[in-house]
Amino acid sequence: MSPLRWDVLAVSFLLTLPLLALGLRGDLSTHDVVTRVPWCLAAGWGVVALLRWAGTPRPPAGSSLADEDPGPAAP
């Protein structure tokens, strides 16, 4: 999964908003804000990856590709 997908960027932007607010208020220097923004991108990627993994339906417990009947044999 690319870290530049729209959903990853949207979550990363939401995670960056408090950081930008602290920078604008003067609690963090510009250097601190710039060095922490990539961590927000990584955290956004992790959140989206976890949600996509959790939202993927699982195959039924007893089925696998080896157990399936290939169908009738051609004459």
N, C-alpha and C positions, 0 to 999 in steps of 0.2 A: 504494500500500500504506500503510495507516494505521500511524503509529508507536505506536499503542496496542493492537496485536494481541497475543494471548497469547504467541506465540512471540518477538516482539520484546521484550516485557516480561520474559520468562524469561531471554533472553540478556543483556539489560541488567542484570537483577538479578545474574546470575553475574559480569558485568564490574564491578559495583559492590561486590561482597563484599571484594576487597582494599582498596578505597578506604575502606570502612567500618571494616575492621580497622585500617588505619593511623590513622583518626580515633579509634577507641576506645583504641588504644595510646598516643595522644598525639603521634604524629609529625606529624599534620596538625591544623590548627585547624578548628573547626566551619565557619568561613567558607570555608576551602579545600575541605572536603568538599562543602558545599552548592553551591559554584560549579562543581565538577567532575562532579556527578551528571548534569546534562543532557548532558555529553559522553559519558557512559556510555550514555545513551539513544540518542544519535545513532550511536554506534559499534555498539550492538546492532541498530539499524535497518539500518545498512550491512552488517553481517554477514549478517543474514537476507535482505536484498535480494540480496546476492551469491550466497548459497547457493541461493535460489529461482531466480535466473537460471541458475546452473550446472546445476541439476537439471532444468530444463525441456528436454524432448526437442526436438530440431531436426527440421524437416521434411526429407524426402529431397531430395537436391541437385537432381534434375532435375524436380521437380514444382512447379507453381504453379497458381493458380486459373485462369489464362488458358489453360493447356495442357489442362485437363480437358475430356473430351467431355461436352457437356450432356445427352446421351442422345438417344433417338429423338424425332423431332419428332411432335407430335400431329397427327392427320389433320384 
